[in-house]
């Protein structure tokens, strides 16, 4: 058997994440290590990633943020499309794509995060509603100006669908039924043509009793046998009251029921009540509090740890029961279940984070914006099934005869290590025992899909080729630079920025020259690498290394030119906005540089059969040097030094020489002369050995100055369509216009139309 064929599900999932662009649904029964995988993949993946969850508490536990906060989504149902004369239920508030855009007011940092995002991880996906996922898809497409699924972002869904289902209010059910088969995430419209790979972690670390494992599997699959029912009934003990030292916890259905049981038990204990108030600093919303603000305890109280031991000594874990043995105003001592000696409990700090973009590296980073500090304990004579997710108990009284959600009984029973510790105090109803039929149906897709190993090999090749082609495709960079150069006004007296048009034009010419070679190189790569057919990578590696060695210095030198220009501009007044534009411009060159580095390393990793890590990539990005460059670029000039330099004889002499310098022949004028001779842009490009796009850029300049008319360059009907699109979109961004009018119009034609539009305002 080949080594790859022995890969465990977790390792296959990691390969799909790091080596492909496919969406993944990672699931598993209770106790199979989904949370452990989540923490591991964040440290391993080379992709820029963000973790979100449907609720505040789930987000804090996953060390992420809520879906609504990251995507600025309003609460309420989302209607993915409105059809004329559509019969929607009245009196139910809902959001539409248009209403989301109307209320979308992202700041630059949040927008940058979504633009840089490569991997979106959604934890506790059982609670994720289908309409909310469609709203995420819409926002990513809109913000990234990319009409691919989720705007080109890969998604990793983590969770157990047999646990907590999505919450749908009664008045929303009729509305959502018009669009969705079920409220579960897998029925979102955005996944119908892009379904995720289904990967299940199947090794159970919580239960070892095979009889119990079989019982749980049958409950999960809606196939409990008469033997299973009889087995459960044998654990029924009406009005069971355990001894206080037996360390039982009661699992029940409603918060009010659990709270009442805990308060009653605490009141029954003799002795003084101690109160411990949590410390909340900066931003930490009450909805995300991991515990009640004030913890009330007495000696003898049964408590439960809600975090693992942060000292690494493994004295306790999340869900372990304990009894309070001593209390002081500033300390708590407990005896954990199974221990022979008590321990002092330290306060724990929960962090509320938000994501931001590192201004030097453009990498997504976490920023702590608030903390919640408290002893990681809660009263634990009773707890709801809802809050028991992820916990493990040796003994539990299960009181869920009034289970109101499908599969709730499975969730409750799966918290136990074995049947030996189970006591049922109410009879089980069929509704709480059966899993949701939609979930059961979707789970069968796991058996219907192609071999995971076959898929990951094929998808990895496709992703590698896509990454290689994107690395040497300078089209996005070219469009960005074109838009930057076009933003310099014709009137040099209007601002300092306009005096630097010649510099910007030269930067553009350098890129155009590099793009000519890059376009030829792309054709070579396309022919050399045929996914799933290319076995000998010798020639491909040779060409990619040659390409990287050629283009990386070009991109780096262009970045250096921008940094040098920034230092020059900083000596002038009223240039803050222009300096920010230059920093954005340089960031685009740096991103292209990183694409080249990453693609080359991905190819090397494939050939050597090694995993590409975040650390190995960062070592090649020149982060230390870049940190210094960015620090210098963002620092303000010394005003006194500036005044001294401007007053020196050498400075005055330089200004005089620069003023007297004769201007170089403008390459655009050569193009204009040839155009006036009656030659087409294609003929001029051939004669001047330039790209047609470059020539169209030259002509666009003169169109914007009303020296020539646009209908002499492109067909009149095309011009009318493009002008209509520009007016409707109120945008001059090439990609936005292209997305609107379609691929029948090339970027050169769009540039001509933009120039014509600007000329109208003269």
C-alpha positions in Angstrom: 0.0 0.0 0.0 1.3 3.4 -0.9 2.0 5.9 1.9 -0.6 8.3 0.6 -3.3 5.7 0.8 -2.7 5.5 4.6 -3.4 9.2 5.2 -5.8 9.9 8.1 -8.8 12.1 7.5 -7.2 15.0 9.4 -4.1 14.9 7.2 -6.2 14.7 4.1 -8.1 17.8 5.3 -4.8 19.6 5.8 -3.7 18.7 2.3 -7.0 20.0 0.8 -6.5 23.3 2.7 -2.9 23.9 1.9 -2.7 22.4 -1.6 -6.1 23.1 -3.2 -8.8 25.8 -3.5 -11.7 23.4 -2.8 -14.2 24.2 0.0 -14.0 21.6 2.8 -16.6 20.4 5.3 -14.7 18.8 8.3 -17.1 17.0 10.6 -16.9 14.2 13.1 -18.8 12.8 16.0 -18.4 14.2 19.5 -14.8 13.7 20.8 -13.1 13.2 17.5 -10.8 16.2 17.7 -12.3 18.9 15.5 -11.2 21.7 17.8 -7.7 20.3 18.0 -7.6 20.3 14.2 -8.7 23.9 14.0 -5.9 25.1 16.3 -3.4 23.0 14.4 -4.3 24.2 10.9 -4.1 27.9 11.9 -0.5 27.4 12.8 0.3 25.2 9.8 -1.3 26.8 6.8 0.5 29.3 4.6 -2.8 30.9 3.5 -4.0 34.1 5.0 -6.9 33.0 7.2 -9.7 34.2 9.5 -11.9 32.3 11.9 -15.6 33.2 12.3 -18.5 31.6 14.2 -22.3 32.2 14.2 -22.4 33.4 17.9 -20.3 35.5 20.2 -19.5 32.7 22.6 -18.6 30.3 19.8 -16.3 33.0 18.3 -14.5 33.6 21.6 -14.0 29.9 22.1 -12.6 29.5 18.6 -10.3 32.5 19.0 -12.2 34.3 16.2 -14.9 36.9 15.5 -18.6 36.7 14.8 -19.8 36.4 11.2 -22.0 39.5 11.5 -19.1 41.7 12.8 -16.6 40.7 10.1 -19.0 41.0 7.2 -21.1 43.9 8.7 -24.3 41.9 8.1 -27.5 43.1 9.6 -29.5 40.6 11.7 -32.5 39.0 10.1 -33.3 36.8 7.1 -31.4 37.3 3.8 -33.4 37.0 0.6 -30.8 36.1 -2.1 -32.8 37.3 -5.1 -36.0 39.3 -5.7 -38.1 38.2 -8.7 -40.8 40.5 -10.1 -44.3 39.6 -8.8 -42.8 37.2 -6.3 -45.2 36.3 -3.5 -43.3 36.8 -0.3 -45.0 36.6 3.2 -45.9 40.1 4.5 -44.8 41.5 7.8 -41.5 39.6 7.9 -38.4 41.9 7.8 -35.6 40.7 5.5 -32.4 41.9 3.9 -31.6 41.8 0.2 -28.3 42.3 -1.8 -29.3 45.9 -2.4 -30.1 46.6 1.2 -26.8 45.1 2.4 -24.8 47.3 -0.1 -26.8 50.3 1.1 -25.7 49.7 4.8 -22.2 48.4 4.0 -19.8 51.0 5.4 -16.5 49.1 5.9 -13.5 51.0 7.0 -10.2 50.6 5.0 -8.8 48.0 7.5 -11.8 45.7 7.3 -12.0 46.0 3.6 -8.3 45.2 3.3 -8.8 42.0 5.4 -11.5 40.7 3.0 -9.3 41.6 0.0 -6.3 39.7 1.4 -8.3 36.8 2.7 -7.5 33.4 1.2 -9.1 30.9 3.7 -12.3 31.6 5.7 -12.8 29.1 8.6 -16.4 28.9 9.9 -16.6 27.0 13.2 -19.7 25.5 14.9 -21.2 25.3 11.4 -24.2 23.3 12.6 -25.7 26.6 13.7 -24.9 28.4 10.4 -28.0 29.2 8.4 -28.1 28.8 4.6 -29.2 32.4 4.0 -26.4 33.8 6.2 -23.9 31.8 4.1 -25.4 33.3 0.9 -25.0 36.7 2.4 -21.3 36.0 3.1 -20.9 34.9 -0.5 -22.5 38.1 -1.7 -20.4 40.4 0.5 -17.1 38.7 -0.6 -18.0 39.0 -4.3 -19.0 42.6 -3.9 -16.0 43.8 -1.8 -13.4 41.8 -3.7 -14.9 42.7 -7.1 -14.6 39.1 -8.0 -17.6 37.2 -9.2 -16.2 33.7 -8.4 -17.8 31.7 -5.6 -17.1 33.6 -2.4 -15.0 36.0 -4.4 -12.3 33.4 -4.9 -11.9 32.6 -1.1 -11.6 29.0 0.0 -13.9 28.0 2.9 -13.4 25.5 5.7 -16.6 24.5 7.5 -16.1 22.8 10.9 -18.8 21.2 13.0 -21.1 18.4 13.8 -24.5 18.7 12.0 -26.0 16.3 14.6 -25.5 18.9 17.3 -27.1 22.3 17.6 -29.2 23.2 14.6 -29.7 26.7 13.1 -32.2 28.9 14.8 -35.1 30.0 12.6 -37.8 32.2 14.1 -41.4 31.1 13.4 -42.1 34.1 11.1 -39.0 33.4 9.1 -39.7 29.8 8.2 -42.3 30.6 5.5 -40.0 33.2 3.9 -36.8 31.0 3.9 -38.8 28.0 2.5 -39.3 30.0 -0.7 -35.6 29.8 -1.4 -34.1 27.0 0.7 -34.6 23.2 1.0 -33.6 23.5 4.7 -32.0 26.1 6.9 -28.7 24.1 7.2 -25.6 25.6 5.6 -25.3 22.9 3.0 -28.5 24.0 1.3 -27.2 27.5 0.6 -27.5 28.5 -3.0 -23.9 29.4 -3.2 -22.8 25.8 -2.6 -25.1 24.1 -5.1 -22.5 24.3 -7.9 -19.5 24.3 -5.5 -20.2 21.7 -2.9 -17.5 21.2 -0.2 -15.4 18.1 0.1 -16.9 16.0 2.9 -14.3 14.8 5.4 -15.2 13.0 8.6 -12.8 12.5 11.6 -13.7 9.0 12.6 -11.4 8.1 15.5 -13.3 8.7 18.8 -11.1 9.8 21.7 -13.9 10.1 24.3 -15.6 6.7 24.3 -14.0 3.3 24.3 -17.0 1.2 25.3 -18.0 -0.4 21.9 -21.6 -1.1 23.0 -22.0 2.6 23.8 -20.3 3.7 20.6 -22.7 1.5 18.6 -25.7 3.0 20.4 -24.5 6.5 19.7 -23.9 5.7 16.0 -27.4 4.3 15.7 -29.0 7.4 17.3 -27.0 9.6 15.0 -28.1 7.6 11.9 -31.8 7.5 13.0 -31.5 3.7 13.3 -31.9 2.9 17.0 -32.8 -0.8 17.5 -35.1 -2.3 20.0 -32.0 -3.5 21.8 -30.8 0.1 22.0 -34.1 1.4 23.4 -34.1 -1.4 26.0 -30.5 -0.6 26.9 -31.4 3.1 27.5 -34.5 2.1 29.5 -32.4 0.0 31.8 -30.7 3.3 33.0 -34.0 5.0 33.9 -34.2 5.8 37.6 -37.2 7.9 38.6 -36.6 10.8 41.1 -32.9 9.8 41.4 -31.1 12.0 44.0 -27.4 11.3 44.2 -25.2 11.8 47.2 -23.5 15.1 47.2 -20.1 13.4 47.0 -21.0 11.3 43.9 -20.1 14.2 41.5 -23.1 13.8 39.1 -24.0 16.6 36.7 -27.6 16.9 35.4 -28.0 17.6 31.7 -31.3 19.4 30.9 -32.9 21.2 28.1 -33.5 24.8 29.2 -31.3 27.5 30.8 -34.0 28.4 33.3 -34.2 24.8 34.5 -30.4 24.4 34.9 -30.1 27.8 36.7 -32.8 27.0 39.1 -31.2 23.6 40.0 -27.8 25.3 40.6 -29.2 28.1 42.7 -31.3 25.7 44.8 -28.3 23.4 45.4 -26.0 26.3 46.4 -28.7 27.6 48.8 -28.9 24.2 50.5 -25.2 24.3 51.4 -24.3 25.7 54.8 -21.7 28.4 55.1 -20.8 31.8 53.7 -21.3 32.8 50.1 -18.3 34.3 48.3 -18.7 36.5 45.2 -16.0 36.9 42.5 -16.7 39.6 40.0 -15.0 39.3 36.6 -12.7 42.1 35.3 -13.7 43.4 31.9 -11.3 45.6 30.0 -11.9 47.6 26.8 -14.3 46.0 24.3 -16.0 42.7 25.4 -19.7 42.5 24.6 -22.0 40.9 27.2 -23.4 38.5 24.5 -19.9 37.0 24.3 -19.3 36.6 28.1 -18.0 33.0 28.6 -19.4 33.1 32.1 -21.8 35.1 34.2 -20.3 38.4 35.3 -20.3 37.4 39.0 -19.4 33.9 40.2 -21.0 32.9 43.6 -19.6 30.0 45.5 -19.6 28.2 48.8 -17.3 25.5 50.3 -18.7 22.2 49.1 -20.2 23.6 45.9 -19.9 21.3 42.8 -18.2 23.2 40.0 -16.9 22.5 36.5 -13.8 23.8 34.8 -14.6 25.5 31.5 -11.0 25.7 30.2 -8.0 23.4 30.0 -5.2 23.9 32.5 -3.1 26.7 31.0 0.0 25.7 33.1 0.5 22.6 30.9 0.4 20.3 33.9 -2.9 18.8 32.9 -4.4 19.1 36.4 -7.8 19.7 34.8 -9.6 20.1 31.5 -12.6 21.7 30.0 -15.7 19.9 31.5 -13.9 18.3 34.5 -15.9 18.4 37.7 -14.6 19.5 41.1 -15.7 20.3 44.6 -14.8 23.6 46.3 -12.7 22.9 49.4 -11.6 26.4 50.5 -12.5 30.0 49.7 -11.0 33.4 50.3 -11.7 36.8 48.8 -8.8 36.4 46.4 -8.4 32.7 46.0 -10.3 29.5 45.2 -9.2 26.0 46.2 -11.0 22.9 44.6 -10.6 19.2 44.6 -10.9 17.9 41.0 -12.8 14.7 40.5 -10.4 11.7 40.8 -7.6 13.8 42.4 -6.2 13.0 45.9 -5.2 16.6 46.7 -6.8 20.0 46.1 -5.4 22.7 43.8 -5.5 26.5 43.7 -7.3 27.9 40.6 -5.8 30.8 38.8 -7.9 33.4 36.9 -8.1 33.0 33.2 -8.1 35.7 30.5 -10.4 35.4 27.6 -9.5 37.6 24.7 -11.8 39.4 22.3 -10.0 39.9 19.0 -10.5 41.7 15.8 -8.5 41.1 12.6 -6.3 43.7 11.0 -3.7 43.9 8.2 0.0 44.3 9.0 0.9 47.5 7.2 4.4 46.2 6.4 3.6 42.7 5.2 -0.1 42.9 4.2 -0.6 39.7 6.3 -3.8 39.3 8.3 -3.1 39.5 12.1 -5.1 39.3 15.3 -5.4 42.4 17.4 -6.6 42.2 21.0 -9.4 44.7 21.7 -10.7 43.5 25.0 -10.5 40.9 27.8 -12.7 39.1 30.2 -10.9 37.8 33.3 -12.4 35.4 35.8 -11.9 32.0 37.5 -12.7 29.4 34.8 -15.4 27.7 36.9 -19.1 27.5 37.0 -21.7 25.9 39.2 -22.2 22.4 37.9 -25.0 20.5 39.5 -26.8 21.1 36.2 -26.0 22.4 32.7 -28.0 22.6 29.5 -27.3 20.2 26.6 -26.6 23.3 24.5 -23.7 24.4 26.8 -22.4 20.9 27.2 -21.1 20.8 23.6 -17.4 19.9 23.7 -17.4 18.7 27.3 -16.8 15.3 28.7 -18.4 13.7 31.9 -17.9 10.5 33.8 -21.3 10.7 35.5 -24.4 12.5 34.3 -28.1 12.6 35.1 -29.9 13.1 31.7 -33.2 14.9 32.2 -34.4 15.7 28.7 -37.8 14.1 28.3 -38.9 17.5 26.9 -36.2 17.7 24.3 -37.3 20.2 21.7 -34.7 19.9 19.0 -33.9 16.9 16.8 -30.9 15.0 17.9 -30.7 16.6 21.3 -30.7 13.2 23.0 -27.7 12.1 21.0 -25.8 15.3 22.0 -26.5 14.7 25.7 -25.5 11.1 25.7 -22.4 11.7 23.7 -21.0 13.8 26.5 -20.5 10.7 28.6 -17.4 8.5 28.5 -19.4 5.3 29.1 -22.9 4.0 29.9 -21.7 3.2 33.4 -22.1 6.8 34.4 -25.6 7.3 32.8 -28.8 7.9 34.8 -32.0 8.8 32.9 -34.6 10.6 35.1 -37.2 11.1 32.3 -38.5 9.0 29.5 -37.1 9.9 26.0 -39.4 11.2 23.4 -39.1 10.3 19.7 -38.6 13.9 18.5 -35.5 14.5 20.6 -34.2 11.1 19.6 -34.4 11.4 15.8 -31.9 13.4 13.9 -33.0 15.9 11.3 -33.9 14.2 8.0 -32.1 16.8 6.0 -28.9 16.2 7.9 -29.2 12.4 7.5 -29.7 12.9 3.8 -26.8 15.2 3.4 -24.5 12.9 5.4 -25.0 10.2 2.7 -23.0 12.4 0.2 -19.9 11.3 2.0 -20.4 7.8 0.6 -21.3 9.1 -2.8 -18.3 11.3 -3.4 -15.1 10.3 -5.3 -12.1 9.0 -3.4 -10.7 11.8 -1.2 -7.1 10.8 -2.2 -8.0 10.9 -5.9 -9.6 14.3 -5.5 -6.8 15.9 -3.5 -4.2 14.8 -6.1 -6.2 16.2 -9.0 -7.2 19.4 -7.2 -3.6 20.0 -6.0 -2.3 20.0 -9.5 -5.1 22.4 -10.7 -4.3 24.8 -7.7 -0.6 24.7 -8.4 -1.0 25.6 -12.0 -3.5 28.3 -11.1 -1.0 29.7 -8.6 1.9 29.6 -11.1 -0.1 31.4 -13.8 -1.3 34.1 -11.3 2.2 34.6 -10.2 3.4 35.7 -13.6 0.2 37.3 -14.8 0.7 41.0 -14.3 -2.8 42.0 -15.6 -4.2 43.1 -12.2 -1.0 45.0 -11.4 -1.0 46.6 -14.8 -4.7 47.7 -14.4 -4.0 49.1 -11.0 -0.9 51.1 -12.2 -2.9 52.3 -15.2 -5.7 53.6 -12.9 -3.0 55.3 -10.7 -1.3 57.0 -13.6 -4.7 58.1 -15.0 -5.5 59.8 -11.7 -2.8 62.4 -12.3 -4.7 65.5 -13.6 -3.8 67.3 -16.8 -3.4 70.7 -15.0 0.0 70.7 -13.2 -0.9 73.7 -11.2 -3.8 72.0 -9.3 -1.7 70.0 -6.8 1.7 68.7 -6.0 0.8 65.2 -7.2 0.3 66.4 -10.8 4.0 67.6 -11.0 5.0 63.9 -10.7 3.1 62.6 -13.8 6.4 62.0 -15.7 7.7 59.8 -12.8 4.4 57.8 -12.8 4.4 57.4 -16.5 7.9 56.0 -16.5 7.0 53.5 -13.8 4.1 52.4 -16.0 6.4 52.0 -19.0 8.8 49.8 -17.0 5.8 47.6 -16.0 4.5 47.4 -19.5 7.9 46.3 -20.8 8.0 43.6 -18.0 4.5 42.5 -18.8 5.4 41.8 -22.5 7.9 39.2 -21.3 5.6 37.9 -18.6 2.8 37.3 -21.1 5.2 35.2 -23.3 6.3 33.3 -20.1 2.7 32.5 -19.2 2.2 30.8 -22.5 5.3 28.6 -21.9 4.0 27.6 -18.4 0.6 26.8 -19.8 2.2 24.4 -22.3 4.7 22.9 -19.8 2.2 22.1 -17.0 -0.8 19.9 -17.9 -2.5 18.9 -14.5 -2.6 15.2 -13.8 -0.5 14.5 -16.9 2.8 16.2 -16.2 5.1 13.7 -14.5 8.5 15.1 -15.3 8.8 18.5 -13.6 12.5 19.1 -14.5 11.8 21.5 -17.4 9.0 23.2 -15.4 11.2 23.8 -12.4 13.9 25.1 -14.6 11.6 27.6 -16.3 9.9 28.7 -13.1 13.3 29.3 -11.4 14.4 31.3 -14.4 11.2 33.3 -14.4 11.5 34.0 -10.7 15.1 35.0 -11.0 14.1 37.4 -13.8 10.9 39.0 -12.5 11.6 39.1 -8.7 14.5 41.7 -9.2 12.2 43.8 -11.5 9.4 43.8 -9.0 11.8 44.6 -6.1 13.4 47.4 -8.1 10.0 48.9 -8.9 9.2 48.8 -5.2 12.5 50.6 -4.4 11.6 53.3 -7.0 8.3 53.9 -5.2 10.0 54.0 -1.8 12.6 56.5 -3.1 9.8 58.6 -4.6 7.9 58.6 -1.3 11.0 60.1 0.4 11.0 62.8 -2.3 7.3 63.6 -2.0 7.5 63.7 1.8 9.7 66.8 1.5 6.7 68.6 0.0 3.6 70.0 1.7 -0.1 68.8 1.4 0.8 65.3 0.1 -0.7 63.0 2.7 -3.3 61.6 0.4 -0.8 61.2 -2.4 1.6 59.4 -0.1 -1.2 56.9 0.9 -1.8 56.3 -2.8 1.9 55.5 -3.3 1.9 53.1 -0.4 -1.1 51.3 -1.9 0.7 51.2 -5.3 3.8 49.7 -3.7 1.7 47.1 -1.9 0.5 45.8 -5.3 4.1 45.3 -6.5 4.9 43.6 -3.2 1.9 41.3 -3.5 3.0 40.3 -7.0 6.5 39.6 -5.7 5.0 37.4 -3.0 2.9 35.5 -5.5 6.1 34.7 -7.5 7.9 33.5 -4.4 4.9 31.4 -3.2 4.3 29.7 -6.5 8.0 28.8 -6.9 8.0 27.3 -3.3 4.7 25.5 -3.9 6.3 23.8 -7.0 9.4 22.9 -5.0 7.2 21.5 -2.2 5.3 19.3 -4.6 8.4 17.9 -6.2 10.1 17.1 -2.9 6.7 15.9 -1.4 7.0 18.3 1.5 4.4 20.6 3.1 4.8 24.3 2.4 4.8 26.2 5.8 4.0 29.7 6.8 7.5 30.0 8.4 9.4 28.9 5.3 7.5 31.4 3.1 8.0 34.3 5.5 11.7 33.7 5.5 11.7 34.4 1.8 9.6 37.5 1.8 12.3 39.7 3.2 10.2 40.8 6.1 13.0 42.4 8.1 14.1 44.7 5.3 10.5 45.5 4.4 9.7 46.4 8.0 12.5 49.0 7.9 11.3 50.3 4.5 7.8 50.8 5.7 8.9 52.3 8.9 10.9 54.9 7.0 8.2 55.5 4.5 5.6 56.2 7.2 7.9 58.5 9.2 7.4 62.2 8.9 10.4 64.4 7.6 12.4 66.6 9.9 11.0 70.1 9.2 14.2 71.9 10.4 16.4 69.6 8.2 14.0 70.2 5.3 14.3 74.0 5.7 18.1 73.8 5.9 18.3 71.7 2.8 16.0 74.0 0.8 18.2 77.0 1.7 21.6 75.6 0.7 23.3 76.9 -2.5 23.4 73.3 -3.8 19.7 72.9 -3.4 19.0 76.2 -5.1 21.4 75.2 -7.9 19.6 71.9 -8.4 16.2 73.6 -8.7 17.6 76.0 -11.3 19.1 73.1 -13.4 15.9 71.1 -13.2 14.0 74.1 -14.3 16.3 74.6 -17.3 16.3 70.9 -18.4 14.8 70.3 -21.8 11.9 67.9 -21.6 12.4 64.4 -23.3 10.4 63.5 -26.3 7.1 62.2 -25.1 6.4 58.7 -26.3 2.7 59.5 -26.4 3.3 62.2 -29.0 4.9 59.6 -31.4 1.8 57.5 -31.1 -0.5 60.5 -31.7 1.5 61.4 -34.9 1.1 57.9 -36.3 -2.6 57.8 -35.4 -3.1 61.1 -37.2 -1.6 59.5 -40.2 -4.5 57.1 -40.2 -3.0 54.0 -38.6 -5.0 51.8 -36.2 -3.8 51.1 -32.6 -2.9 47.5 -33.7 -0.8 48.8 -36.6 0.9 51.4 -34.3 1.7 48.7 -31.7 3.2 46.5 -34.4 5.4 49.3 -35.8 6.5 50.5 -32.4 7.0 47.0 -30.9 4.6 47.8 -28.0 1.4 46.2 -26.8 -1.9 47.3 -28.2 -2.9 48.2 -24.7 0.0 50.6 -24.3 -1.0 52.4 -27.5 -4.6 52.6 -26.4 -3.3 54.1 -23.2 -1.5 56.8 -25.1 -4.6 57.6 -27.2 -6.7 57.7 -24.1 -4.6 60.5 -22.8 -5.3 62.6 -25.8 -9.0 61.7 -25.8 -9.3 63.0 -22.2 -7.8 66.3 -23.5 -10.3 66.4 -26.4 -7.5 66.3 -28.9 -9.0 63.2 -30.6 -12.5 61.6 -30.3 -13.0 58.2 -28.8 -15.3 56.9 -31.7 -12.2 57.2 -34.0 -10.5 54.5 -31.8 -13.3 52.1 -30.9 -16.6 51.3 -32.5 -19.4 53.8 -31.7 -21.8 51.1 -30.4 -19.2 49.8 -28.0 -18.4 53.3 -26.8 -22.1 53.9 -26.0 -22.4 50.7 -24.0 -19.3 51.5 -22.0 -20.2 55.1 -21.3 -23.6 53.9 -20.1 -21.9 51.4 -17.7 -19.6 54.1 -16.3 -22.5 56.5 -15.6 -24.5 53.7 -14.0 -21.7 52.4 -11.8 -20.3 55.8 -11.1 -16.9 54.2 -11.1 -13.7 54.4 -13.2 -12.3 51.1 -12.0 -11.4 48.8 -14.9 -12.4 45.6 -13.2 -15.8 46.9 -12.0 -16.7 48.1 -15.5 -15.4 44.8 -17.1 -17.5 42.7 -14.7 -20.6 44.8 -15.6 -20.2 44.7 -19.4 -18.7 41.3 -19.8 -15.6 39.9 -21.5 -16.7 41.1 -25.0 -15.0 44.3 -24.1 -11.3 44.4 -23.4 -9.5 46.6 -21.0 -8.0 48.8 -23.8 -11.5 49.6 -25.0 -12.6 50.4 -21.4 -9.6 52.8 -21.0 -10.7 54.6 -24.1 -14.3 54.9 -22.8 -13.0 56.2 -19.4 -11.0 58.9 -21.2 -14.1 59.9 -23.2 -16.2 60.1 -20.1 -13.6 62.4 -18.4 -13.4 64.5 -21.6 -17.2 65.1 -21.2 -16.6 67.0 -18.0 -14.2 69.5 -19.4 
